[in-house]
Amino acid sequence: MVNSEKTKLSPLYEKRIEDMRQAKLYYNKEKLKRYGGSYDTDDHGFICFDEMDFTPEYNEDNMIYGCKLIGRNLRRFFNSFPAYIHPSSALAGCWAGAIARFAKIGLRPSDQPVHLKPIHEKYGITQSGIGAMNHLGPDMTIGLQLGWKGLLEKVRYYRSFNAPKDTDFYDGEEELLLGILEYIERHVKYAYSMAEKEEDPIVRQNYLEIAKVNENLLNSPPKTFREACQFLAHFQSIDRTYYLGGALGQIDELLRPYYEKDVKDGILTDEMAVWILASLFYNDTHYSQIGGVTPDGSRDLTRRLSFLVLDAVHYLRIPSNIAVRVWEGMNEDLLRRAVEYILEDGSGVCFSLSKGIEEGFARNGHPIELARMRAKVGCNWVALPGIEYPLQDVSRVNMAFALVHAMDDVMNGDEEPSLEALWERFSHHLSIMVDCIKEGYDWHYEVVSRNTPEIVLNLFCHGPIERGLNCAQGGVDIIGLNLDGIALATVADSFAAIEQRVVREKRISWQELYNALKKDFEGEENIRLMLKSIPRFGNPDSLAEGWATRIRDEFVYQVKKSRTPKHHLEVIPGLFSHGDIYAYGRNLPATPNGRKKGDPISHSSEPDPGFAKGLNSFSPTLKANAVALVQAGYGNSAPLHLDIDSDMLKREGGVDCLMALIHTHNQMGGTLINLNCITKEQILKAHEDPDSYPDLVVRVTGYSAFFASLSKQYRQQIVDRYLTDDK
């Protein structure tokens, strides 16, 4: 039986973790000063170094591309910023910024997809996936087994074995690894120098231990729990630098052998392990998963270390990106502890749901055993560690644009307007958008490897180094590229409003509707409110519910009906908007759901805020049912955001109620739950005066962040979706 006891910390380890928390708050304030008062991304472990001096080396056309030049620049960059060790941390190093901040890096002009730009502009496609980077899951066991020096030897061996005419790929990988080893060596020297200056014997000993850990990593793979965590911390800093990578994988399984061996050898206690884990999470917010099931489905993966990960997140109380994998045979104590910590802290882990992820991925023709190996390693997405190139969360089609163009076609055509005609034109325009993304993925496949290869993640995948191929172009065995459809509720509520107000009730005519849309409802507020006040998606008795499933089915059909036209790459449908609902609404004309031009679109596959007003039902359950109903169904996550008034939750059953909801959503085919539990009063006060709540942590759209760090728009979308018991 797994030991699930909460770890009790001594004053020493309590202080060390609290010191790191306070440092994170300080550095966050510094970042906000530097970047205009807000940033709407993951709370990366970025630390500002004013004394950095780095000038990149360019190609003859004043750009950076190609593996060798990128590797050389990364090597120089890692040697350009100061060594860093927080005196209360168990680990050395930090992330000092991305190379993209200092250089023109990306697709060279001749590789830009100019032939697709007219379609992108017509349909508001701002994320085409072309040139996208890093959205795949590494297999960190490769690095943990070989170490940095072993990875360098592997690169050199396969360069000699394959003897390619063009050595650019291997030259770049070697330059990167040499830079990493030099980076670690500088931290060894820095740790020893800090130990010499330090008067506090406890802090001095910590510096000496950090020096020894990093000294060992210069020549060998990690052998202890602390060395393994230090290896991961260095990887985080390096991975972030190059196109903001951010994945680790199944962290409890990665570290379990080291933990169990050190405990057996008597050199590691649970409170030490929690401190070391907290140091890793202080270093950065890379995405990781705990719990889950073995590939054959016979055994739960939860171990003592899984609970220590939860304890570390709880004690540190800063943004972190840990997911608990939920399945029907899981350790219920792990789920309960995770929910309890969220209720206590207001936020915490997210919940990656096995049924929808695994059965959906198997629908693509993969064995269910392989599907069980997919780990939550991104904002909304999962991936097979080291063998899959999924490129999730990088391409989107705003389905509301298809509706806008369909309305123009129907109203300016020769035939009488009708719902059937509108649907036909909507499907037509949606197919153009989807086909454009597919053609763009063929283009990406051809050009990205000679421009910006996955120089970091190639090292942690099965195949790229062995084959001498970038993982985006045959380096790994499985390519299944994602495409997200967005604005589902916006479109579903629009079709439902037309059906109810124009077709069934005949309260307004097609022409009156069209005129109101073209005027952005100016002088037509009565029409706007009439359209907006219909029962909306999320209401189980609404017309919109049927339209939502029909739109989902059409989008899935358009994606799955064919592979990419040239290279026959598989494309997998998803429904995820990230937090970009304001950006995607900014240039979108008014829509028939009563939304005005420039207003945000709906979130992912979720109902719009306020959908449950007036319904005599527990709104989180209604929302969960709606999101489960419209999952794309092929293994890519469409998240459920539950932002619940904790006062309401107490009246509804608290922990047990949430655990039941999580399990039910999993059984219904849901894929991901992001959960915040704060009182309505607190979230409103924090929104009004974010500086008064500098340490309030929330889940945004899959990632975790300080609420005060977000822009007013991003904060507003969290406030808007907050579920209370207001009827």
C-alpha positions in Angstrom: 0.0 0.0 0.0 1.3 3.4 -1.0 2.3 5.7 1.9 0.1 8.8 1.4 1.0 10.7 4.6 1.6 14.5 4.3 5.2 15.3 4.6 6.0 17.3 7.8 8.8 19.8 7.3 11.3 20.9 9.9 12.0 24.6 10.4 15.1 24.4 8.2 13.3 23.1 5.2 10.2 25.3 5.8 12.5 28.3 5.7 14.3 27.2 2.6 11.1 26.7 0.7 9.6 30.0 1.9 12.8 31.8 0.9 12.4 30.5 -2.6 8.8 31.5 -2.6 9.7 35.1 -1.6 12.4 35.2 -4.2 9.9 34.2 -6.9 7.6 37.0 -5.8 10.5 39.5 -6.0 11.7 38.3 -9.4 8.1 38.4 -10.6 7.8 42.1 -9.6 11.1 42.8 -11.5 9.7 41.1 -14.6 6.5 43.1 -14.4 8.5 46.4 -14.2 10.5 45.4 -17.3 7.7 44.1 -19.4 5.1 46.8 -19.1 3.2 45.6 -16.0 1.8 42.3 -17.2 2.5 39.1 -19.2 0.0 36.5 -20.3 2.1 33.4 -20.5 3.3 30.6 -18.2 5.2 32.0 -15.2 8.5 30.9 -16.5 11.6 30.8 -14.3 13.1 33.8 -16.1 15.4 35.9 -14.1 16.5 39.3 -15.4 20.2 39.9 -15.7 21.1 43.5 -16.5 24.7 42.7 -16.9 24.2 40.2 -19.8 26.2 41.0 -22.9 25.4 38.8 -25.9 25.6 39.7 -29.6 24.5 36.9 -31.9 26.3 35.6 -34.9 24.3 35.8 -38.1 24.2 34.2 -41.6 25.2 36.4 -44.5 21.5 37.6 -44.8 21.5 38.9 -41.2 19.4 36.0 -39.9 20.0 32.9 -37.8 19.0 29.5 -39.2 20.6 26.1 -39.6 21.6 23.7 -36.9 25.3 24.5 -36.7 24.8 28.3 -36.4 22.0 27.9 -33.9 24.1 25.5 -31.8 27.0 27.9 -31.9 24.9 30.8 -30.8 23.3 28.8 -28.0 26.8 27.8 -26.8 27.9 31.5 -26.7 24.6 32.5 -25.1 25.0 30.0 -22.3 28.4 31.4 -21.6 27.2 35.0 -21.6 25.0 35.2 -18.5 26.1 35.0 -14.9 25.9 31.8 -12.9 23.0 31.7 -10.5 22.3 29.8 -7.3 19.6 30.7 -4.8 21.2 30.1 -1.4 18.1 28.2 -0.1 17.7 26.0 -3.2 19.1 22.5 -3.6 19.9 23.2 -7.3 22.0 25.5 -9.4 21.1 27.5 -12.5 18.2 29.4 -14.0 16.7 30.6 -17.3 18.1 33.9 -18.4 15.9 34.6 -21.4 15.3 33.2 -24.9 17.7 33.5 -27.8 14.8 34.8 -29.9 14.9 38.0 -27.8 18.3 38.9 -29.2 18.3 37.5 -32.7 16.4 37.3 -36.0 15.8 33.6 -35.9 13.2 31.7 -37.9 12.2 30.8 -41.5 14.4 32.6 -44.0 12.5 34.8 -46.5 12.7 32.2 -49.3 10.9 29.7 -47.1 8.0 31.9 -46.0 4.6 30.6 -47.2 3.6 33.7 -49.1 1.2 31.6 -51.3 -1.0 30.9 -48.3 -1.1 34.5 -46.9 -4.3 35.5 -48.8 -6.3 32.7 -47.2 -4.8 33.4 -43.8 -5.8 37.0 -44.1 -9.4 36.3 -45.4 -10.1 33.8 -42.6 -8.2 35.4 -39.8 -5.7 32.5 -39.5 -3.0 33.9 -37.3 -1.7 30.5 -36.0 -1.0 28.3 -39.0 1.5 25.9 -37.4 4.1 26.8 -40.1 7.5 27.2 -38.3 6.0 26.2 -35.0 8.5 24.8 -32.5 8.8 22.6 -29.4 5.3 21.3 -28.9 6.3 17.6 -28.4 7.2 15.6 -25.4 10.8 14.5 -24.7 11.8 11.2 -23.2 13.9 12.4 -20.3 15.1 8.9 -19.5 17.4 9.2 -22.5 19.3 12.1 -20.8 19.1 10.6 -17.3 20.6 7.4 -18.5 23.4 8.9 -20.6 24.1 12.2 -18.9 25.3 15.3 -20.8 28.7 13.8 -21.6 27.1 10.6 -22.7 24.8 12.6 -25.0 27.8 14.3 -26.5 29.5 10.9 -27.1 26.3 9.6 -28.7 26.2 12.6 -31.2 29.9 12.1 -32.1 29.4 8.3 -32.5 26.4 8.6 -34.9 28.1 11.4 -36.9 31.0 9.0 -37.5 28.7 6.0 -38.1 26.4 7.8 -40.5 29.1 9.8 -42.2 26.8 12.4 -43.7 28.1 14.6 -46.5 26.5 17.6 -44.7 27.4 17.6 -41.1 25.4 20.7 -40.1 22.9 18.6 -38.0 25.6 16.9 -35.9 27.8 20.0 -35.7 25.0 22.0 -34.2 24.1 19.3 -31.7 27.7 19.1 -30.6 28.0 22.8 -30.2 24.9 22.9 -28.0 26.2 20.1 -25.7 29.6 21.7 -25.4 27.9 24.9 -24.3 25.8 23.0 -21.8 28.9 21.4 -20.2 30.7 24.7 -20.1 27.5 26.2 -18.5 27.6 23.5 -15.8 31.3 23.9 -15.2 30.9 27.6 -14.5 28.3 26.7 -11.9 30.7 24.3 -10.2 33.3 27.1 -9.9 30.6 29.6 -8.8 29.3 27.2 -6.1 32.8 26.7 -4.7 33.5 30.4 -4.7 30.2 31.1 -2.9 31.0 28.5 -0.3 34.4 30.2 0.4 32.7 33.5 1.0 29.7 32.2 3.0 29.9 32.5 6.8 26.7 30.5 7.6 27.8 26.9 7.9 24.5 25.5 6.7 24.4 27.6 3.6 28.1 26.9 3.0 27.5 23.2 3.1 24.6 23.6 0.7 26.9 25.4 -1.8 29.5 22.7 -1.5 26.9 20.0 -2.1 25.6 21.8 -5.2 29.2 22.1 -6.4 29.7 18.4 -6.0 26.4 17.5 -7.6 27.3 19.5 -10.7 30.8 18.3 -10.7 29.5 14.7 -11.0 27.2 15.7 -13.8 30.1 16.9 -15.9 31.4 13.4 -16.3 28.6 11.0 -15.5 24.9 10.4 -15.6 23.0 11.3 -12.5 23.2 8.7 -9.7 21.2 10.3 -6.9 17.8 11.9 -6.6 19.4 15.4 -6.2 21.7 14.8 -9.2 18.7 13.7 -11.3 16.7 16.8 -10.3 19.7 19.0 -11.1 19.9 17.4 -14.5 16.3 18.2 -15.1 16.8 21.8 -13.8 19.6 22.4 -16.3 17.4 20.9 -19.1 14.6 23.3 -18.1 16.8 26.3 -18.4 18.2 25.2 -21.8 14.9 24.0 -23.1 13.2 27.4 -22.3 16.0 29.3 -24.0 15.2 27.8 -27.4 11.7 28.6 -28.4 10.2 28.3 -24.9 10.2 24.5 -24.6 8.4 23.4 -21.4 7.9 19.6 -20.9 9.4 16.9 -18.7 6.9 14.0 -18.8 6.0 11.5 -16.1 8.1 13.1 -13.3 7.3 10.6 -10.5 8.3 7.7 -12.7 11.4 9.5 -14.0 12.7 10.2 -10.5 11.3 7.1 -8.6 14.4 4.9 -9.1 16.7 7.6 -7.7 14.3 8.3 -4.8 13.9 4.7 -3.8 17.6 3.9 -4.0 18.6 7.0 -1.9 16.0 6.2 0.7 17.2 2.6 0.9 20.8 3.9 1.2 19.8 6.3 4.0 20.9 9.4 2.2 17.5 10.9 1.5 14.4 11.7 3.7 11.0 12.7 2.5 11.4 16.3 3.7 14.7 16.5 1.8 13.0 15.1 -1.3 10.2 17.7 -1.0 12.8 20.5 -0.7 14.7 19.3 -3.8 11.4 19.0 -5.7 10.4 22.5 -4.6 13.8 23.7 -5.9 13.1 22.1 -9.3 9.7 23.8 -9.4 11.2 27.1 -8.3 13.6 26.8 -11.2 10.8 26.7 -13.8 7.2 25.7 -14.5 7.9 22.9 -17.0 4.9 20.6 -17.5 4.9 17.2 -15.7 2.5 14.4 -14.9 2.1 12.2 -11.8 0.0 9.0 -11.4 -1.4 7.1 -14.3 -1.4 3.5 -15.4 1.1 1.1 -17.0 0.9 0.5 -20.7 -0.8 -2.9 -20.2 -3.4 -1.3 -18.0 -2.7 -3.6 -15.1 -1.1 -1.3 -12.5 -1.5 2.2 -11.1 1.7 4.2 -11.3 1.1 6.2 -8.1 4.0 5.8 -5.6 5.2 7.6 -2.5 7.0 10.1 -4.7 3.7 11.1 -6.4 2.5 12.4 -3.0 5.8 14.2 -2.4 5.4 16.1 -5.7 2.0 17.3 -4.4 3.5 18.3 -1.1 6.3 20.3 -2.9 3.7 22.2 -5.0 1.6 22.9 -1.9 4.5 24.1 0.3 6.0 26.3 -2.4 2.7 27.9 -3.5 3.9 29.5 -6.7 2.8 28.7 -10.3 3.5 25.1 -11.3 2.3 22.9 -14.1 1.8 19.5 -12.6 -1.1 17.2 -13.8 -2.6 14.3 -12.0 -3.6 11.5 -14.4 -7.1 10.3 -13.6 -8.2 6.8 -14.5 -10.9 4.4 -13.1 -8.4 2.3 -11.1 -6.3 5.2 -9.8 -5.1 5.7 -6.2 -8.0 7.7 -4.7 -5.8 9.1 -2.0 -3.8 10.9 -4.6 -6.9 12.5 -6.1 -8.2 13.4 -2.7 -4.9 15.0 -1.7 -4.7 17.0 -4.9 -8.3 18.3 -4.5 -7.7 19.1 -0.8 -4.7 21.2 -1.6 -6.6 23.1 -4.3 -9.3 24.0 -1.8 -6.7 25.1 0.7 -4.5 27.0 -1.7 -7.1 28.2 -4.3 -5.2 26.5 -7.2 -2.8 23.6 -7.8 -2.5 20.7 -10.1 -4.7 20.1 -13.1 -6.4 16.7 -14.0 -5.5 14.8 -17.2 -8.3 12.3 -17.9 -7.3 8.9 -19.3 -10.5 7.7 -21.0 -10.9 10.4 -23.6 -7.2 10.7 -24.2 -6.4 7.0 -24.6 -9.5 5.8 -26.4 -9.5 8.8 -28.6 -5.8 8.3 -29.6 -6.5 4.6 -30.3 -9.2 5.8 -32.7 -6.3 7.0 -34.9 -5.2 3.4 -35.4 -2.7 3.2 -32.6 -2.7 0.4 -29.9 -4.4 1.3 -26.7 -1.2 0.2 -24.9 0.6 3.0 -26.7 -2.1 5.5 -26.0 -1.7 4.9 -22.2 1.9 6.1 -22.5 0.9 9.6 -23.6 1.7 12.0 -20.8 0.4 15.5 -20.1 3.3 17.7 -21.2 1.8 21.0 -22.3 -0.8 23.6 -21.6 -3.6 21.4 -22.9 -1.8 18.6 -24.7 -0.4 15.1 -24.2 2.3 13.3 -26.2 4.2 10.0 -26.4 7.6 10.8 -24.8 10.3 10.9 -27.4 8.5 9.0 -30.2 5.7 11.4 -31.3 5.7 14.7 -33.2 2.2 16.1 -32.4 2.8 19.8 -32.7 -0.3 20.5 -30.6 -1.5 24.0 -29.6 0.1 25.8 -32.5 -2.6 25.9 -35.3 -6.2 27.2 -35.1 -9.1 28.0 -37.3 -11.6 30.5 -36.0 -14.9 28.8 -37.1 -16.8 32.1 -36.6 -15.0 33.5 -39.7 -16.5 30.6 -41.7 -19.9 31.6 -40.4 -19.4 35.3 -41.3 -18.4 34.5 -44.8 -21.3 32.0 -45.1 -23.8 34.8 -44.1 -22.4 37.1 -46.8 -22.8 34.3 -49.4 -26.4 33.5 -48.4 -27.5 37.1 -48.2 -25.8 38.2 -51.4 -26.8 35.1 -53.4 -29.7 34.5 -55.9 -31.7 32.1 -53.7 -33.9 32.8 -50.6 -31.8 32.6 -47.4 -32.3 29.4 -45.4 -30.6 27.5 -42.5 -29.7 24.7 -45.0 -28.0 27.1 -47.3 -26.2 28.8 -44.5 -24.9 25.5 -43.2 -23.8 24.5 -46.7 -21.8 27.7 -47.1 -20.4 27.4 -43.5 -19.1 23.9 -44.3 -17.6 25.2 -47.6 -15.6 27.9 -45.9 -14.6 25.7 -43.0 -13.2 23.2 -45.5 -11.1 25.9 -47.1 -9.6 26.9 -43.7 -8.8 23.3 -42.8 -7.3 22.5 -46.2 -5.2 25.6 -45.9 -3.7 24.4 -42.6 -3.0 21.0 -44.1 -1.2 22.5 -47.0 0.7 24.7 -44.6 1.8 21.6 -42.6 3.3 20.1 -45.8 5.2 23.4 -46.2 6.3 23.2 -42.5 7.5 19.7 -43.0 9.7 20.7 -45.9 11.2 23.9 -44.6 11.4 23.9 -40.8 14.3 21.5 -40.4 16.7 23.5 -42.5 15.8 26.7 -40.6 15.0 25.9 -37.0 15.6 22.3 -36.1 14.5 21.0 -32.7 18.1 21.1 -31.5 17.4 20.6 -27.9 14.5 18.1 -28.0 16.3 16.0 -30.7 18.6 14.8 -27.9 15.7 13.5 -25.9 13.8 11.7 -28.7 14.3 8.1 -30.1 15.6 8.4 -33.6 16.9 11.9 -34.5 20.5 11.4 -33.4 20.6 7.8 -34.6 19.2 8.8 -38.0 20.7 12.3 -38.4 17.2 13.7 -38.9 15.4 16.5 -37.2 12.4 15.1 -35.3 10.1 17.3 -37.4 11.2 15.5 -40.6 11.4 11.8 -40.0 13.5 11.8 -36.9 10.7 10.1 -34.8 8.3 7.4 -35.8 4.9 9.0 -35.2 3.7 12.2 -36.8 0.2 13.3 -36.0 -0.2 17.0 -36.3 -2.9 18.8 -34.4 -5.5 21.3 -35.7 -7.8 23.2 -33.2 -11.2 24.5 -34.1 -12.2 27.5 -32.0 -15.3 29.6 -31.3 -17.5 26.6 -31.0 -20.0 28.1 -28.7 -20.0 31.4 -30.6 -21.0 29.6 -33.8 -23.4 27.1 -32.1 -25.3 29.9 -30.3 -25.4 31.9 -33.5 -27.0 29.1 -35.5 -29.4 28.5 -32.6 -30.3 32.2 -32.5 -31.1 32.2 -36.2 -33.1 29.0 -36.0 -35.1 30.3 -33.0 -35.6 34.0 -33.7 -35.6 34.0 -37.5 -36.8 30.6 -38.7 -39.1 29.3 -36.0 -40.5 32.4 -34.3 -40.1 34.8 -37.2 -39.4 37.6 -34.8 -36.9 39.2 -37.2 -36.3 38.6 -40.9 -33.0 37.4 -42.5 -32.5 40.8 -43.9 -33.1 42.5 -40.6 -30.6 40.2 -39.0 -28.0 40.8 -41.7 -28.4 44.6 -41.6 -28.0 44.6 -37.8 -24.8 42.5 -38.1 -23.4 44.8 -40.7 -24.1 47.8 -38.5 -22.5 46.0 -35.5 -26.0 46.3 -33.9 -25.8 50.1 -33.8 -29.3 51.3 -33.2 -30.4 47.6 -33.0 -29.9 46.8 -29.4 -33.3 45.1 -29.2 -32.3 42.7 -31.9 -29.0 42.0 -30.3 -30.6 41.2 -26.9 -33.2 39.1 -28.6 -30.4 37.0 -30.2 -28.3 36.9 -27.1 -31.2 35.8 -24.8 -31.9 32.4 -26.3 -31.1 29.3 -24.3 -27.4 28.8 -25.1 -24.9 26.0 -25.4 -24.5 24.4 -22.0 -28.3 24.4 -21.4 -29.2 20.7 -22.1 -32.6 21.8 -23.5 -31.3 24.3 -25.9 -31.2 24.3 -29.7 -27.5 25.3 -29.4 -26.6 22.0 -27.9 -27.6 20.2 -31.1 -25.8 22.8 -33.2 -22.6 22.4 -31.1 -22.4 18.7 -31.8 -23.2 19.2 -35.5 -20.4 21.8 -35.8 -18.0 19.6 -33.9 -18.8 16.7 -36.2 -18.3 18.8 -39.3 -15.0 20.1 -38.1 -13.8 16.6 -37.2 -14.9 15.3 -40.6 -13.0 18.1 -42.4 -9.9 17.3 -40.5 -10.0 13.5 -40.6 -11.3 13.0 -44.2 -7.8 13.4 -45.7 -4.2 13.7 -44.8 -2.0 16.5 -46.0 -2.1 16.7 -49.8 1.6 16.3 -50.5 3.3 14.3 -47.8 0.3 12.5 -46.5 0.8 13.5 -42.9 -1.9 12.7 -40.4 -3.8 15.6 -38.9 -5.7 15.2 -35.6 -8.6 17.5 -34.6 -8.8 19.4 -31.3 -10.8 22.2 -29.8 -8.6 24.5 -27.8 -8.4 28.3 -28.0 -5.7 29.0 -25.3 -6.4 32.4 -23.8 -6.4 34.1 -27.1 -10.2 34.7 -27.2 -9.7 38.5 -27.2 -7.1 38.4 -30.0 -9.3 36.1 -32.2 -12.3 38.3 -31.6 -10.6 41.6 -32.3 -11.0 41.5 -36.1 -14.1 39.4 -36.2 -17.3 41.1 -37.3 -20.5 40.9 -35.2 -22.0 37.4 -35.0 -25.7 36.3 -34.7 -25.3 35.2 -31.1 -25.5 38.9 -30.1 -21.7 39.3 -29.9 -20.4 42.7 -31.2 -17.5 43.3 -33.4 -14.2 43.0 -31.5 -15.7 41.2 -28.6 -14.0 37.9 -27.5 -15.0 34.6 -29.0 -15.9 31.6 -26.8 -13.3 29.5 -25.0 -12.2 26.2 -26.5 -15.2 23.8 -26.4 -16.9 25.5 -23.4 -20.2 27.4 -23.1 -19.9 31.1 -22.9 -19.9 32.6 -19.4 -23.4 33.1 -17.9 -24.9 30.2 -19.8 -26.4 28.7 -16.6 -28.1 31.8 -15.3 -31.7 31.1 -14.4 -31.2 27.3 -14.5 -32.0 25.4 -11.3 -28.9 23.2 -11.5 -25.4 23.0 -10.2 -23.6 25.0 -12.9 -20.2 23.2 -12.7 -22.0 19.9 -13.6 -23.8 21.5 -16.5 -20.6 22.9 -17.8 -18.7 19.6 -17.4 -21.5 17.8 -19.3 -21.4 20.3 -22.2 -17.6 20.1 -22.6 -17.7 16.3 -22.4 -20.4 16.2 -25.1 -18.4 18.0 -27.7 -14.9 16.5 -27.3 -13.2 16.1 -30.7 -12.8 12.4 -29.9 -9.3 11.6 -31.2 -7.1 12.0 -28.1 -6.3 15.7 -28.1 -7.4 17.6 -25.1 -10.3 20.1 -25.0 -10.2 21.4 -21.4 -12.9 22.0 -18.9 -12.2 25.2 -16.9 -13.8 25.0 -13.5 -13.5 28.3 -11.6 -15.7 27.7 -8.7 -16.7 30.0 -5.8 -15.4 28.0 -2.8 -18.3 29.2 -0.6 -20.7 27.5 -3.1 -18.6 24.4 -3.2 -18.7 23.9 0.6 -22.5 23.9 0.4 -22.4 21.3 -2.4 -20.2 18.8 -0.8 -16.6 20.0 -1.1 -13.9 17.5 -1.8 -16.2 14.5 -2.4 -18.3 16.6 -4.8 -15.3 17.6 -6.8 -13.8 14.1 -6.9 -17.1 12.7 -8.2 -17.3 15.4 -10.9 -13.7 14.7 -12.0 -14.4 10.9 -12.3 -17.7 11.5 -14.1 -16.1 13.9 -16.6 -13.4 11.3 -17.2 -16.0 8.5 -17.8 -18.0 10.8 -20.2 -14.9 11.2 -22.4 -13.5 14.5 -21.0 -9.8 15.0 -21.4 -8.6 17.7 -19.0 -9.8 19.7 -16.0 -8.3 23.0 -14.9 -9.6 24.0 -11.5 -9.5 27.2 -9.4 -11.4 27.4 -6.1 -11.5 30.9 -4.6 -14.3 32.9 -3.2 -16.1 35.2 -5.5 -15.3 38.2 -3.2 -11.6 37.4 -3.3 -11.3 37.1 -7.1 -13.2 40.3 -7.6 -11.0 42.2 -5.2 -7.9 40.8 -6.8 -9.1 41.8 -10.2 -9.8 45.3 -9.0 -6.5 45.7 -7.2 -4.1 42.9 -8.4 -1.1 44.4 -6.5 -2.8 43.7 -3.2 -2.8 39.9 -4.1 0.7 39.4 -5.5 0.9 35.8 -4.5 -2.6 34.6 -5.7 -2.0 31.8 -8.1 -4.6 30.7 -10.7 -4.9 28.3 -13.6 -5.4 30.3 -16.8 -6.0 28.1 -19.8 -4.0 25.1 -18.9 -1.0 26.9 -17.5 -0.5 28.4 -14.0 0.3 32.0 -13.3 0.2 34.7 -10.7 -3.1 36.5 -11.1 -1.5 39.8 -10.7 0.9 39.1 -13.6 -1.9 38.8 -16.1 -3.2 41.7 -18.2 -6.6 43.1 -17.4 -8.1 41.2 -20.4 -6.7 37.9 -19.3 -7.8 38.5 -15.7 -11.3 39.4 -17.0 -11.8 36.1 -18.7 -11.1 34.2 -15.5 -13.5 36.5 -13.6 -16.2 36.0 -16.3 -16.1 32.2 -16.2 -16.2 32.1 -12.4 -19.1 29.8 -11.4 -21.2 30.9 -8.4 -24.6 29.9 -7.1 -26.2 33.0 -8.6 -29.3 32.0 -10.5 
